[in-house]
Amino acid sequence: CDGDLKNYQKLFSETGGFAVEVPQDKATEFEGRCDCIRIGKVTSEPKVVVKGLVDLDLSKAKSVWWDGLREKL
């Protein structure tokens, strides 16, 4: 149910909503029953990957999150 939203709206929208992890074999049960957007899937790799939009090593993401402000000061 991707709708007509642009990629930045799917990833960074601040409207009310939830991120939900659903087993792959159950994902189709949500289609048509709610206004949902698939943004990715859970894997065993330590990466954040979102449908070809984001491909980021988790340790790099953590470093940027924890140290970003400190590095700017």
C-alpha positions as CSV (number, residue, x, y, z in Angstrom):
1,C,0.0,0.0,0.0
2,D,2.7,2.5,-0.9
3,G,0.2,5.2,-2.1
4,D,1.3,8.3,-3.8
5,L,3.8,9.4,-1.2
6,K,7.3,10.5,-2.2
7,N,10.2,8.6,-0.7
8,Y,11.1,11.4,1.7
9,Q,7.5,11.4,3.0
10,K,7.6,7.7,3.6
11,L,10.8,7.9,5.5
12,F,10.5,11.2,7.4
13,S,6.8,12.1,7.7
14,E,5.9,13.3,11.2
15,T,2.2,12.5,10.9
16,G,0.8,10.1,13.4
17,G,1.6,6.4,12.8
18,F,3.5,3.4,13.8
19,A,6.3,1.2,12.7
20,V,5.3,-2.5,12.9
21,E,7.3,-5.6,12.3
22,V,5.2,-8.4,10.8
23,P,6.4,-11.8,9.7
24,Q,6.7,-12.1,6.0
25,D,4.1,-14.8,5.7
26,K,1.6,-12.6,7.5
27,A,2.3,-9.3,5.7
28,T,-0.4,-9.8,3.1
29,E,-3.1,-9.9,5.8
30,F,-2.6,-6.2,6.3
31,E,-3.0,-5.2,2.7
32,G,-6.4,-3.5,2.1
33,R,-7.2,-3.5,5.8
34,C,-5.1,-0.5,6.9
35,D,-3.3,2.5,5.4
36,C,0.2,1.0,5.4
37,I,3.5,1.6,3.6
38,R,6.1,-1.1,3.4
39,I,9.5,0.5,4.0
40,G,11.8,-2.5,4.4
41,K,12.3,-5.9,6.0
42,V,14.2,-7.4,8.9
43,T,17.2,-9.5,8.1
44,S,20.1,-11.0,10.1
45,E,22.6,-8.5,8.6
46,P,23.6,-5.6,10.9
47,K,22.4,-3.0,8.3
48,V,19.5,-0.7,7.8
49,V,18.2,-1.2,4.2
50,V,15.0,0.5,3.0
51,K,13.9,-0.5,-0.5
52,G,16.9,0.8,-2.3
53,L,16.7,4.2,-0.6
54,V,18.9,3.5,2.4
55,D,21.7,1.0,2.7
56,L,23.6,1.8,5.9
57,D,25.9,-0.3,8.2
58,L,24.3,-0.3,11.6
59,S,27.6,0.5,13.4
60,K,28.0,3.6,11.2
61,A,24.4,4.7,12.0
62,K,25.0,4.2,15.7
63,S,28.3,6.2,15.5
64,V,26.6,9.1,13.7
65,W,23.7,9.1,16.2
66,W,25.8,9.0,19.3
67,D,28.7,11.3,18.2
68,G,27.1,13.6,15.6
69,L,26.6,16.6,17.9
70,R,29.9,16.1,19.7
71,E,31.8,16.1,16.4
72,K,30.1,19.4,15.4
73,L,31.1,21.2,18.7
